[in-house]
Amino acid sequence: MLRASFFAGGLFVIMLGLSTMLVDKVVLHKKDDPKRDPNFRGFFTSVNEYKQHVFDPPDWAGFSLLSVGGITILYSLALPRAGHH
């Protein structure tokens, strides 16, 4: 179970890294929420002139995620199988 969890997590991080390498920027469109503080940006790097949140990942982010995901998958393959001693 632990082995499969690490493998699935590593696979997810690899797919996230590939998608980060393929996109240049992501623009999120959301209707204005009156309860939300307009100055709070959270994870997003900027807000454009239309007040849309823009996520612009750095070039190194995709490679880093691919590396971490690959190492996690290799670690999951190195773990002993359940029931084998």
N, C-alpha and C positions, 0 to 999 in steps of 0.2 A: 504494500500500500504506500509506504514512504517512497519507494523507488518510483512508482507510477506518478506520485504527486510531484516529485522533482522533475521527472521527464515532461509532464504536462506543463509545469511552470516554465521550464526552459524553452519548450516549444512555443508557448505564448510569447515569451520575451523575444524570441527570434522573429516571430511573425510581426510583433510590434516594431522591431528594428527594421525589418524589410519595408513595412509601410511608412516608417519615418524617412527612409532613404528615398522612397518613391514620390513623396509629396513635397512641394516647395513650401506651402503654407496652408493652414486650415482657417477658414473664416466661419465663425459660428453666428448664426442668426437666431436671436431670441427676442421675443416681445419684451418691452420694458416691464419690470416688476416693481411696483411702488414700494415694496418692503425692502428692496435691495439697495445697499449703499452704492451709488454710482462710482465712487472712487476706489472701491475694492476690486482688485483685478485677480487675485488668487493665483492660479497656475499660469494664467495667460500672460504673454509677454507685452501685449499692447492693445490699444483700442483705436480703431480707425475713425475717419471723419463721420461715418454713419453710426457710430457708437456700437459697432460689432466687435466682439472679442476675436483677436487674431492670434493663433498659435503658430509661431515661426520657429521650428526646431533648429538648433545649430547643426552644422554639417557633421560634426563628430558624434552626434547622438545616435544615429543609426548604426554606426560601426561599433560603438560601445555596447549598445543593446544586443547586437549580434554576437559580440564576444562573450558577454555575460550569459546569454542564453546557451551558447555552445558549450561553455565551461560547465553550466548547470546540467546539461544533457550528458556530458561526459562523466560528471560526478554521479548522476543517476545510474549510468551503466556500470560504474565501478562499485556501487553498493551491492552487498550480497543479496541474492534472491531469497525470498521468504521461504522458509522450510529447508533450506540448504545450509549445512554447517561447514 
